[in-house]
Structures are given as structure tokens and as C-alpha cells.
């Protein structure tokens, strides 16, 4: 699908869509930076998820991420605006990064560009990218697309279960007391994105497969407010058995839904670690 009215949809690399989806909707991705030890990489360009976890095992150092600079956004936007296109860029939530702030300053400087604060991360922001691309293909104006996407943000439901909170804790996103308590009790917290920030929801206990089964059933069963257009099962290289089980549960409890599996990128995985899995849905 290409945009016929010279509107170009772009996004930060945290949107965690598949290469096929990016190609289908003609969405261009700007990578964030990931640093492990003394080496820095561009998310999804110089490093893949399996390599990220390999390097963490080798070095013992947890990855750190960095926002895209104003200059990088300016140069990126110009690639399209200089071809006569209007850019609509979907950012990671301003609650997690300065990317949105930097993109706004760049858009103002370049002109003919809009930055949208997704108030989301991972494929929650990805859902907004797809919606924006669909509207652009329908011929809607940039202003109308920006307004519609901003209105849609609160309808996106993002949650995921983290098998180990080591990454969250060492990345400064979970207090030492909470980390100690969770580790001692072997709890697997459900993290929800609400109002652009992460909040801890239910804390699960037990074998990991049972935890993900309980989580999926609670998220899906007896729900009539979920749009069947697209339910995403997004994970950071979770066990295939668990991914398949959760996918089957989506089909069982939301039989009309189009299920899309996506692998999270290195930026998101740097903060949640391996084996994290979430359900990303749009409420009607």
C-alpha cells in the first residue's frame, strides 16, 4: 500500500512491526541507538534481537538506549519533505524518552512535518502507525490524520508480562525494593501502559507457561470491547510453545480477530529482557 497524496508515515524503531507490515504500508523506520559496554548500535540495523541477548550474555552488561537527536530527525524528515512529501512521524511515548520533544523541534525547523506522541511503546505505537498509513492511503489530509491518531491513542490497550525484572530494575525503571520482593517471591509482573506511562498491574506467580496462560485468558475472555481488526502478540524471543499457546487463546476467546505476531526490537527488549510477551489490542 502506498500513499497517493504525498503523505509519508514514519516512526521510531520502537513500533515493533514486522518487515512485511512496514513494506505493505510504506512506513519508514528511524532507529534509536542501543549501547552495550563501549559499543553503540542502531536498533534493527547494526544489531538484531538474538545478537543483543548474545552480547549481554558475553559481556554481562545490560544494554542502554538513547533517543534520536534533533539533527537526526531533521535529516530524516528532509529525505521526504525535499521530495514534496508531508511527513507524519509516530514517536515513542514522551513519558519514556525525549524522542517526541526532539522530533517536534525538528519538524518545526524542517516544516511540512508532524510529530505524534503515541503515548505508547512497542506495537501499541505500531497500531497507530498502521492506522495513520491506512488513512493516508484513503486520501485524508495530514491534519485530519494527526487529529484522528491523537484521538485513537487512548483506545490502544498495551500490556505485557515480564519473566524477569532484572532489566527493568537495572535500567532504573523498577525500585530496588520492588525488585527484591519480586525476585524473592518469583513474581512475574504484568506491565500496562496507561496515559503514556508504565504501571505495574497484576503480579503472577508460578510456572511461566501457566503465568502466560492466566494472563491471556484474563485479557481476552468475555471481552466484547476488542476490535477484531488486529490483535498483536508481541514478544522478545519468547519460547515458541508459549507464543503458540497465547495465539491459540486469542483465536479461542476472540474468534473473529486477525492475529499478528511481532518480535519486539532491541530498544524495547533492552528494558524488559528476553521472554517478555504482551497482547496489544484496540478497544472499540
C-alpha positions as a Markdown table, in Angstrom:
| # | Residue | x | y | z |
|---|---|---|---|---|
| 1 | Unk | 0.0 | 0.0 | 0.0 |
| 2 | Unk | 1.5 | 3.4 | -0.9 |
| 3 | Unk | 0.4 | 6.9 | -0.1 |
| 4 | Unk | -1.0 | 8.6 | -3.1 |
| 5 | Unk | -1.5 | 12.1 | -1.6 |
| 6 | Unk | 2.2 | 12.6 | -0.8 |
| 7 | Unk | 1.9 | 11.9 | 2.9 |
| 8 | Unk | 4.7 | 9.8 | 4.3 |
| 9 | Unk | 4.3 | 7.9 | 7.5 |
| 10 | Unk | 7.4 | 7.3 | 9.5 |
| 11 | Unk | 8.1 | 6.1 | 13.0 |
| 12 | Unk | 10.7 | 5.4 | 15.7 |
| 13 | Unk | 12.1 | 1.9 | 15.8 |
| 14 | Unk | 10.1 | 1.1 | 18.9 |
| 15 | Unk | 7.0 | 0.5 | 16.9 |
| 16 | Unk | 7.9 | -3.2 | 16.6 |
| 17 | Unk | 6.0 | -4.1 | 13.5 |
| 18 | Unk | 7.1 | -6.8 | 11.0 |
| 19 | Unk | 9.2 | -6.0 | 7.9 |
| 20 | Unk | 6.2 | -7.2 | 5.9 |
| 21 | Unk | 3.9 | -4.7 | 7.6 |
| 22 | Unk | 6.4 | -1.8 | 7.1 |
| 23 | Unk | 6.6 | -2.7 | 3.5 |
| 24 | Unk | 2.9 | -3.1 | 2.9 |
| 25 | Unk | 2.1 | 0.3 | 4.4 |
| 26 | Unk | 5.2 | 2.1 | 3.1 |
| 27 | Unk | 6.3 | 3.0 | 6.7 |
| 28 | Unk | 9.9 | 4.1 | 7.1 |
| 29 | Unk | 11.6 | 3.5 | 10.4 |
| 30 | Unk | 14.2 | 5.7 | 12.2 |
| 31 | Unk | 16.3 | 3.6 | 14.6 |
| 32 | Unk | 17.1 | 4.5 | 18.1 |
| 33 | Unk | 20.6 | 3.8 | 19.5 |
| 34 | Unk | 21.4 | 0.8 | 21.7 |
| 35 | Unk | 24.7 | 0.7 | 23.7 |
| 36 | Unk | 26.3 | -2.4 | 25.2 |
| 37 | Unk | 29.5 | -1.8 | 27.0 |
| 38 | Unk | 31.6 | 0.5 | 24.8 |
| 39 | Unk | 29.8 | -0.3 | 21.6 |
| 40 | Unk | 26.8 | 1.5 | 20.1 |
| 41 | Unk | 24.4 | 0.1 | 17.5 |
| 42 | Unk | 21.4 | 1.3 | 15.5 |
| 43 | Unk | 18.3 | -0.7 | 16.5 |
| 44 | Unk | 17.4 | -3.2 | 13.8 |
| 45 | Unk | 20.2 | -2.0 | 11.5 |
| 46 | Unk | 23.5 | -2.9 | 13.2 |
| 47 | Unk | 22.1 | -5.3 | 15.8 |
| 48 | Unk | 19.2 | -7.8 | 15.9 |
| 49 | Unk | 17.4 | -9.2 | 19.0 |
| 50 | Unk | 19.3 | -12.5 | 19.1 |
| 51 | Unk | 22.6 | -10.7 | 18.8 |
| 52 | Unk | 21.6 | -8.3 | 21.6 |
| 53 | Unk | 20.9 | -11.1 | 24.0 |
| 54 | Unk | 24.1 | -12.9 | 22.9 |
| 55 | Unk | 26.2 | -9.7 | 23.7 |
| 56 | Unk | 24.5 | -9.3 | 27.0 |
| 57 | Unk | 25.5 | -12.9 | 27.9 |
| 58 | Unk | 29.1 | -12.4 | 26.7 |
| 59 | Unk | 29.7 | -9.0 | 28.4 |
| 60 | Unk | 27.4 | -9.2 | 31.4 |
| 61 | Unk | 26.5 | -5.6 | 30.7 |
| 62 | Unk | 22.9 | -4.7 | 30.2 |
| 63 | Unk | 22.0 | -2.5 | 27.2 |
| 64 | Unk | 21.2 | 1.2 | 27.4 |
| 65 | Unk | 19.2 | 3.1 | 24.9 |
| 66 | Unk | 19.5 | 6.7 | 23.6 |
| 67 | Unk | 16.9 | 9.0 | 22.0 |
| 68 | Unk | 17.2 | 10.2 | 18.4 |
| 69 | Unk | 18.8 | 13.7 | 18.3 |
| 70 | Unk | 17.1 | 16.8 | 16.8 |
| 71 | Unk | 19.7 | 16.8 | 14.0 |
| 72 | Unk | 19.0 | 13.2 | 13.1 |
| 73 | Unk | 15.3 | 13.9 | 12.9 |
| 74 | Unk | 15.8 | 16.9 | 10.7 |
| 75 | Unk | 18.0 | 15.0 | 8.3 |
| 76 | Unk | 15.5 | 12.1 | 8.3 |
| 77 | Unk | 12.4 | 14.3 | 7.7 |
| 78 | Unk | 14.2 | 16.2 | 4.9 |
| 79 | Unk | 14.6 | 13.0 | 2.9 |
| 80 | Unk | 10.9 | 13.1 | 2.3 |
| 81 | Unk | 9.9 | 16.8 | 2.5 |
| 82 | Unk | 12.5 | 17.6 | -0.1 |
| 83 | Unk | 10.6 | 15.3 | -2.4 |
| 84 | Unk | 7.4 | 17.3 | -1.8 |
| 85 | Unk | 6.0 | 14.9 | 0.8 |
| 86 | Unk | 4.4 | 15.8 | 4.2 |
| 87 | Unk | 5.8 | 13.6 | 7.0 |
| 88 | Unk | 3.8 | 12.2 | 9.9 |
| 89 | Unk | 6.1 | 10.7 | 12.4 |
| 90 | Unk | 4.9 | 8.4 | 15.2 |
| 91 | Unk | 7.1 | 8.6 | 18.4 |
| 92 | Unk | 7.6 | 6.5 | 21.4 |
| 93 | Unk | 5.6 | 8.0 | 24.4 |
| 94 | Unk | 7.1 | 11.2 | 25.7 |
| 95 | Unk | 6.8 | 9.6 | 29.1 |
| 96 | Unk | 9.7 | 7.2 | 28.2 |
| 97 | Unk | 12.0 | 9.3 | 26.0 |
| 98 | Unk | 12.9 | 12.7 | 24.7 |
| 99 | Unk | 12.4 | 11.5 | 21.1 |
| 100 | Unk | 9.0 | 13.2 | 20.8 |
| 101 | Unk | 10.3 | 16.5 | 22.1 |
| 102 | Unk | 13.3 | 16.3 | 19.6 |
| 103 | Unk | 11.0 | 15.3 | 16.7 |
| 104 | Unk | 8.7 | 18.3 | 17.4 |
| 105 | Unk | 11.7 | 20.7 | 17.3 |
| 106 | Unk | 13.0 | 19.1 | 14.1 |
| 107 | Unk | 9.5 | 19.2 | 12.5 |
| 108 | Unk | 9.2 | 22.8 | 13.3 |
| 109 | Unk | 12.6 | 23.6 | 11.8 |
| 110 | Unk | 12.1 | 21.5 | 8.6 |
| 111 | Unk | 8.4 | 22.3 | 8.0 |
| 112 | Unk | 5.8 | 20.1 | 6.4 |
| 113 | Unk | 6.3 | 17.5 | 9.1 |
| 114 | Unk | 4.3 | 16.5 | 12.1 |
| 115 | Unk | 5.4 | 14.5 | 15.2 |
| 116 | Unk | 2.8 | 12.5 | 17.1 |
| 117 | Unk | 3.3 | 11.4 | 20.8 |
| 118 | Unk | 1.9 | 7.9 | 20.6 |
| 119 | Unk | 1.6 | 7.7 | 24.5 |
| 120 | Unk | 2.6 | 4.1 | 23.8 |
| 121 | Unk | 5.5 | 1.8 | 23.2 |
| 122 | Unk | 6.2 | -1.3 | 21.1 |
| 123 | Unk | 3.4 | -2.4 | 18.8 |
| 124 | Unk | 1.0 | -0.2 | 20.7 |
| 125 | Unk | 2.6 | 2.7 | 18.8 |
| 126 | Unk | 2.7 | 0.3 | 15.8 |
| 127 | Unk | -1.1 | 0.1 | 15.8 |
| 128 | Unk | -1.2 | 3.9 | 15.4 |
| 129 | Unk | 1.3 | 3.7 | 12.5 |
| 130 | Unk | -0.9 | 1.3 | 10.6 |
| 131 | Unk | -4.0 | 3.4 | 11.2 |
| 132 | Unk | -2.1 | 6.5 | 10.0 |
| 133 | Unk | -0.9 | 4.7 | 6.9 |
| 134 | Unk | -4.4 | 3.4 | 6.1 |
| 135 | Unk | -5.9 | 7.0 | 6.4 |
| 136 | Unk | -3.1 | 8.4 | 4.2 |
| 137 | Unk | -3.9 | 5.7 | 1.5 |
| 138 | Unk | -7.6 | 6.8 | 1.7 |
| 139 | Unk | -6.5 | 10.3 | 0.8 |
| 140 | Unk | -7.1 | 12.0 | 4.1 |
| 141 | Unk | -5.3 | 15.2 | 4.8 |
| 142 | Unk | -2.3 | 15.4 | 7.2 |
| 143 | Unk | -4.2 | 17.5 | 9.7 |
| 144 | Unk | -7.1 | 15.0 | 9.7 |
| 145 | Unk | -4.7 | 12.1 | 10.2 |
| 146 | Unk | -2.9 | 13.7 | 13.1 |
| 147 | Unk | -6.2 | 14.6 | 14.8 |
| 148 | Unk | -7.6 | 11.0 | 14.3 |
| 149 | Unk | -4.4 | 9.3 | 15.5 |
| 150 | Unk | -4.3 | 11.6 | 18.6 |
| 151 | Unk | -7.9 | 10.7 | 19.3 |
| 152 | Unk | -7.2 | 7.0 | 18.9 |
| 153 | Unk | -4.3 | 6.8 | 21.4 |
| 154 | Unk | -6.4 | 6.0 | 24.4 |
| 155 | Unk | -8.1 | 3.1 | 22.6 |
| 156 | Unk | -4.9 | 1.2 | 22.3 |
| 157 | Unk | -4.5 | -1.4 | 25.1 |
| 158 | Unk | -0.9 | -2.4 | 25.8 |
| 159 | Unk | 0.1 | -4.9 | 28.4 |
| 160 | Unk | 2.9 | -7.5 | 28.7 |
| 161 | Unk | 4.2 | -9.9 | 31.3 |
| 162 | Unk | 7.9 | -9.8 | 32.2 |
| 163 | Unk | 9.5 | -13.2 | 33.3 |
| 164 | Unk | 12.5 | -11.4 | 34.9 |
| 165 | Unk | 12.6 | -7.8 | 36.2 |
| 166 | Unk | 16.4 | -7.6 | 36.1 |
| 167 | Unk | 16.4 | -5.4 | 33.0 |
| 168 | Unk | 13.7 | -3.1 | 34.4 |
| 169 | Unk | 15.4 | -2.9 | 37.7 |
| 170 | Unk | 18.9 | -2.2 | 36.4 |
| 171 | Unk | 17.5 | 0.2 | 33.8 |
| 172 | Unk | 16.1 | 2.3 | 36.7 |
| 173 | Unk | 12.5 | 1.6 | 35.8 |
| 174 | Unk | 11.8 | -0.5 | 38.9 |
| 175 | Unk | 12.7 | 0.3 | 42.5 |
| 176 | Unk | 15.2 | -1.9 | 44.4 |
| 177 | Unk | 12.6 | -2.8 | 47.0 |
| 178 | Unk | 10.2 | -3.9 | 44.3 |
| 179 | Unk | 12.9 | -5.9 | 42.5 |
| 180 | Unk | 13.9 | -7.7 | 45.7 |
| 181 | Unk | 10.4 | -8.5 | 46.6 |
| 182 | Unk | 9.5 | -9.8 | 43.1 |
| 183 | Unk | 12.7 | -11.9 | 42.9 |
| 184 | Unk | 12.2 | -13.4 | 46.3 |
| 185 | Unk | 8.6 | -14.3 | 45.6 |
| 186 | Unk | 9.3 | -15.3 | 42.0 |
| 187 | Unk | 6.7 | -12.9 | 40.8 |
| 188 | Unk | 6.1 | -12.1 | 37.1 |
| 189 | Unk | 4.6 | -8.6 | 36.9 |
| 190 | Unk | 2.1 | -7.5 | 34.2 |
| 191 | Unk | 3.1 | -4.1 | 33.0 |
| 192 | Unk | 0.4 | -1.9 | 31.5 |
| 193 | Unk | 0.9 | 1.3 | 29.5 |
| 194 | Unk | -1.6 | 3.9 | 30.8 |
| 195 | Unk | -1.6 | 7.6 | 29.9 |
| 196 | Unk | 1.8 | 7.2 | 28.3 |
| 197 | Unk | 3.5 | 5.7 | 31.4 |
| 198 | Unk | 4.2 | 2.2 | 32.6 |
| 199 | Unk | 2.2 | 0.9 | 35.6 |
| 200 | Unk | 2.5 | -2.4 | 37.4 |
| 201 | Unk | -0.7 | -4.4 | 37.2 |
| 202 | Unk | -1.3 | -7.9 | 38.5 |
| 203 | Unk | 1.7 | -9.9 | 39.7 |
| 204 | Unk | 1.6 | -13.5 | 38.6 |
| 205 | Unk | 3.3 | -16.4 | 40.3 |
| 206 | Unk | 4.1 | -20.0 | 39.2 |
| 207 | Unk | 5.5 | -21.8 | 36.1 |
| 208 | Unk | 6.0 | -19.4 | 33.2 |
| 209 | Unk | 3.6 | -21.2 | 30.8 |
| 210 | Unk | 0.8 | -21.2 | 33.4 |
| 211 | Unk | 1.5 | -17.5 | 34.0 |
| 212 | Unk | 1.1 | -16.6 | 30.4 |
| 213 | Unk | -2.0 | -18.7 | 30.0 |
| 214 | Unk | -3.6 | -17.0 | 33.0 |
| 215 | Unk | -2.6 | -13.6 | 31.7 |
| 216 | Unk | -4.0 | -14.3 | 28.2 |
| 217 | Unk | -7.3 | -15.7 | 29.4 |
| 218 | Unk | -7.8 | -12.7 | 31.7 |
| 219 | Unk | -7.1 | -10.2 | 28.9 |
| 220 | Unk | -9.3 | -12.0 | 26.3 |
| 221 | Unk | -12.2 | -13.9 | 27.9 |
| 222 | Unk | -15.7 | -12.4 | 27.8 |
| 223 | Unk | -14.4 | -9.2 | 26.2 |
| 224 | Unk | -16.8 | -7.6 | 23.7 |
| 225 | Unk | -14.9 | -4.3 | 23.5 |
| 226 | Unk | -11.9 | -5.5 | 21.5 |
| 227 | Unk | -11.6 | -4.6 | 17.8 |
| 228 | Unk | -11.1 | -7.8 | 15.7 |
| 229 | Unk | -9.2 | -5.9 | 13.1 |
| 230 | Unk | -5.8 | -6.6 | 14.7 |
| 231 | Unk | -4.7 | -8.2 | 17.9 |
| 232 | Unk | -0.9 | -8.3 | 18.2 |
| 233 | Unk | 1.1 | -10.9 | 20.1 |
| 234 | Unk | 4.4 | -9.2 | 20.6 |
| 235 | Unk | 7.4 | -10.8 | 22.3 |
| 236 | Unk | 11.1 | -10.7 | 22.9 |
| 237 | Unk | 12.0 | -14.2 | 21.6 |
| 238 | Unk | 9.7 | -16.0 | 24.0 |
| 239 | Unk | 9.5 | -19.8 | 23.8 |
| 240 | Unk | 7.7 | -20.9 | 20.7 |
| 241 | Unk | 5.4 | -23.1 | 22.8 |
| 242 | Unk | 4.2 | -20.1 | 24.8 |
| 243 | Unk | 3.7 | -17.9 | 21.7 |
| 244 | Unk | 1.7 | -20.6 | 20.0 |
| 245 | Unk | -0.4 | -21.1 | 23.2 |
| 246 | Unk | -1.2 | -17.4 | 23.6 |
| 247 | Unk | -2.1 | -17.2 | 19.9 |
| 248 | Unk | -4.5 | -20.2 | 20.2 |
| 249 | Unk | -6.1 | -18.5 | 23.2 |
| 250 | Unk | -6.7 | -15.3 | 21.1 |
| 251 | Unk | -8.4 | -17.5 | 18.5 |
| 252 | Unk | -10.4 | -19.2 | 21.2 |
| 253 | Unk | -11.7 | -16.2 | 23.0 |
| 254 | Unk | -11.7 | -13.7 | 20.1 |
| 255 | Unk | -12.5 | -16.0 | 17.2 |
| 256 | Unk | -13.1 | -13.1 | 14.7 |
| 257 | Unk | -9.8 | -11.4 | 15.4 |
| 258 | Unk | -6.9 | -11.0 | 12.9 |
| 259 | Unk | -3.9 | -12.1 | 15.0 |
| 260 | Unk | -0.5 | -10.7 | 14.1 |
| 261 | Unk | 2.7 | -11.9 | 15.7 |
| 262 | Unk | 5.6 | -9.4 | 16.0 |
| 263 | Unk | 9.0 | -9.5 | 17.5 |
| 264 | Unk | 10.0 | -6.5 | 19.7 |
| 265 | Unk | 13.1 | -4.6 | 18.6 |
| 266 | Unk | 16.3 | -4.1 | 20.6 |
| 267 | Unk | 15.2 | -0.8 | 22.2 |
| 268 | Unk | 12.1 | -2.3 | 23.9 |
| 269 | Unk | 14.0 | -5.5 | 24.7 |
| 270 | Unk | 16.7 | -3.5 | 26.4 |
| 271 | Unk | 14.2 | -2.6 | 29.1 |
| 272 | Unk | 12.3 | -5.8 | 29.5 |
| 273 | Unk | 14.7 | -8.6 | 28.7 |
| 274 | Unk | 14.2 | -11.9 | 27.0 |
| 275 | Unk | 10.9 | -13.9 | 27.0 |
| 276 | Unk | 8.6 | -11.0 | 27.6 |
| 277 | Unk | 5.2 | -11.3 | 25.8 |
| 278 | Unk | 2.3 | -9.0 | 25.5 |
| 279 | Unk | -1.1 | -8.6 | 23.9 |
| 280 | Unk | -1.6 | -5.3 | 22.1 |
| 281 | Unk | -5.2 | -4.5 | 21.1 |
| 282 | Unk | -7.5 | -1.7 | 20.0 |
| 283 | Unk | -10.7 | -1.2 | 22.0 |
| 284 | Unk | -13.9 | -0.4 | 20.1 |
